[in-house]
Amino acid sequence: MSDEFSPAAGTWNMLQWAYEMGAATLGEAYDMLEQFENSNDVAEVLGEDDTIEAVREDIEYGLETAGPDTTLAALL
């Protein structure tokens, strides 16, 4: 795992949500963003300070630096 990728609080919460929904890797969590965006969990998971777009950008950075096969267990 790359030490460069340190998820922001909202991204960390979304990754935790994805992990609980069955995602095992960062790539799988990214693939679940649309499902997350359409869920009723967004406000609860992200709170008022984070946005889906910020989470998407953070995860895209993680995909570039850490790679899509990085396990969520390693990040969380």
C-alpha positions, 0 to 999 in steps of 0.5 A: 500500500502506498503511504501517499494515500491517506483517505479524508474522513468522509472517504474513510467513512465511505470505504468503511460502508463499502467494506461492510457492503462486501467490497474487499478492495479499493477498486471494488469500493470505487465501483460501489460509489454509484450504489452509495450515491443512490442509497439512503446512507449518504447523509449518515456516512458523510455528514454535512462536511463531505460530498460524493464528488470529494470522496470520488476524487479522493478514491481516484487519487488512491487508485492512482497511488495505491492501486485498485487491488489495495485491500480495504482491510489495509486502509481501514 
